[in-house]
Amino acid sequence: MGLPEYTQHLSTIDYVCVSGKLSVLEYVDHLHEHFEHPAVIKGGFYQTPMEAGYSVEMKEKSMVEYGFPGVEGSWWKSEEARPILEGIKI
């Protein structure tokens, strides 16, 4: 999760500092709603991020809901998470 948010920076560095060519990169189009500054694609290319940082800051709501081991009422206490948790042997 968050790989496209990191990749957009690598693409910019490659273009500006290394190859001077547009890169072919994988893009996964889900889970961006959990990030404060998600990757943006236009015309099939990553757009250069304009916000400071690595663009991987997650929204507080997502951190509370999906953070492991979770807090009261979080996703990890749901039936959807049960098969994952039952497979963990500690």
C-alpha positions as CSV (number, residue, x, y, z in Angstrom):
1,M,0.0,0.0,0.0
2,G,1.4,3.4,-1.0
3,L,3.7,2.2,-3.7
4,P,2.4,4.5,-6.3
5,E,2.8,7.4,-3.9
6,Y,6.5,6.5,-3.6
7,T,6.9,5.7,-7.3
8,Q,5.8,9.1,-8.5
9,H,8.9,10.6,-6.9
10,L,11.2,8.0,-8.4
11,S,9.7,8.7,-11.8
12,T,10.5,12.4,-11.4
13,I,14.0,11.8,-10.2
14,D,14.7,9.4,-13.1
15,Y,13.3,11.9,-15.7
16,V,15.2,15.0,-14.2
17,C,18.5,13.5,-13.0
18,V,19.1,10.2,-14.8
19,S,17.5,9.3,-18.2
20,G,15.6,12.4,-19.4
21,K,13.0,10.0,-20.7
22,L,9.4,9.2,-19.6
23,S,9.4,6.0,-17.6
24,V,7.1,3.0,-18.0
25,L,5.8,2.3,-14.4
26,E,3.2,0.1,-12.9
27,Y,0.2,1.9,-11.3
28,V,-2.3,0.3,-9.0
29,D,-5.6,2.2,-9.0
30,H,-6.9,1.5,-5.5
31,L,-6.4,2.5,-1.8
32,H,-5.4,6.1,-2.8
33,E,-8.4,7.3,-0.7
34,H,-6.3,6.5,2.4
35,F,-3.6,9.1,1.6
36,E,-3.4,12.8,2.2
37,H,-1.7,13.5,-1.2
38,P,-2.4,10.5,-3.5
39,A,-0.5,10.0,-6.8
40,V,-2.1,11.7,-9.8
41,I,-2.0,10.3,-13.3
42,K,-2.7,12.4,-16.4
43,G,-2.4,11.2,-19.9
44,G,-0.9,7.9,-18.7
45,F,1.9,9.5,-16.7
46,Y,2.5,10.3,-13.0
47,Q,2.3,14.0,-12.3
48,T,5.1,15.6,-10.4
49,P,4.0,15.9,-6.8
50,M,3.7,19.5,-5.7
51,E,3.4,18.9,-1.9
52,A,6.4,18.6,0.4
53,G,7.4,15.1,1.5
54,Y,7.0,11.6,0.0
55,S,3.2,11.8,-0.4
56,V,2.8,8.7,1.9
57,E,1.1,10.4,4.8
58,M,-2.0,8.4,5.6
59,K,-5.3,10.0,6.7
60,E,-5.9,9.7,10.5
61,K,-9.2,8.0,10.0
62,S,-7.5,5.2,7.9
63,M,-4.8,4.8,10.5
64,V,-7.3,4.4,13.3
65,E,-9.6,2.0,11.4
66,Y,-6.9,-0.2,9.8
67,G,-4.0,0.1,12.2
68,F,-2.8,-3.2,13.6
69,P,-3.6,-4.5,16.1
70,G,-6.4,-2.0,16.0
71,V,-8.4,-0.1,18.5
72,E,-11.9,-0.6,19.8
73,G,-14.4,-0.7,16.9
74,S,-11.6,-1.0,14.3
75,W,-11.6,-3.1,11.2
76,W,-9.4,-5.8,12.9
77,K,-12.3,-6.5,15.2
78,S,-14.7,-7.1,12.3
79,E,-15.8,-10.4,10.9
80,E,-14.0,-9.5,7.7
81,A,-10.7,-9.6,9.5
82,R,-11.4,-12.9,11.4
83,P,-9.9,-15.2,8.7
84,I,-6.7,-13.2,8.7
85,L,-6.4,-13.2,12.5
86,E,-7.2,-16.9,12.9
87,G,-4.4,-17.8,10.6
88,I,-1.8,-16.0,12.9
89,K,-0.2,-18.3,15.4
90,I,1.7,-16.4,18.1
